[in-house]
């Protein structure tokens, strides 16, 4: 069921939300430098004038903010509707440009919001596995992101996240790896397979065919 947080128009993705997302990302990066060494690889593959669907594996709760900060782009993330059920979480999600979705299906409101994002200088961001996955595998990949890419005619930018302990240190490396964009096409299954294999290589996770 669509809510006011699941359907957004282009005017919702304004300079104020962009500024709020930027500040939030800066605060998170700064506050966690005692815990992580943040690194990015393949940033040169991100063309600033090109629109993407940013699609990544999901490791931690701060993944959306770290990706946006390290790639230096503004991203409107699809977020599970449960994140809009409490006051402070709703404020954070809404003002960072996220919008609510039902993970079990791609409904009309999701497509409408994705099309609205295409009219702005924001990029759409999502996690094809739907939830955080730390079992060392790329599996259970939903096809919705590929269907959206086909519908709104946006290429998919694969991103791999690696969080690993640094030997002889209390800190961890938080590594963002960017791959070459996957062109949108009519073959949804092909896009899903390409993303899965690419992110498997970027992240070092095992690809499990569906």
TAHU-V813354 format. One record per backbone hydrogen bond with DSSP energy under -1.0 kcal/mol. CO is the residue of the C=O (numbers start at 1). NH is the residue of the N-H. Records with the same first field share a line. If there is no record, write none. Layout:
BEGIN
CO = NH, NH
END
This chain:
BEGIN
3 = 6, 7
5 = 100
9 = 12
10 = 13
12 = 14
14 = 18
15 = 19
16 = 20
17 = 21
18 = 22
19 = 23
20 = 24
21 = 25
22 = 26
23 = 27
24 = 28
25 = 29
26 = 30
27 = 31
28 = 32
30 = 33
32 = 35, 36
35 = 172
37 = 174
39 = 176
41 = 178
42 = 45
43 = 46
47 = 50
52 = 124
53 = 157
54 = 126
55 = 159
58 = 133
60 = 63
62 = 66
63 = 67
64 = 68
65 = 69
66 = 70
67 = 71
68 = 73
74 = 123
76 = 125
77 = 99
79 = 101
80 = 83
81 = 84
82 = 85
86 = 90
87 = 91
88 = 92
89 = 93
90 = 94
91 = 95
92 = 96
93 = 98
94 = 97
99 = 79
101 = 81
102 = 105
107 = 111
108 = 112
109 = 113
110 = 114
111 = 115
112 = 116
113 = 117
114 = 118
116 = 119
117 = 120
123 = 76
124 = 54
125 = 78
126 = 56
127 = 130
128 = 142
136 = 206
138 = 208
143 = 147
144 = 148
145 = 149
146 = 150
147 = 151
148 = 152
149 = 153, 154
155 = 53
156 = 182
157 = 55
158 = 179
159 = 57
160 = 177
162 = 175
164 = 173
166 = 169
171 = 166
172 = 37
173 = 164
174 = 39
175 = 162
176 = 41
177 = 160
182 = 156
186 = 188
187 = 191
188 = 192
189 = 193
190 = 194
191 = 195
192 = 196
193 = 197
194 = 198
195 = 199
196 = 200
197 = 201
198 = 202
199 = 203
200 = 204
206 = 138
END
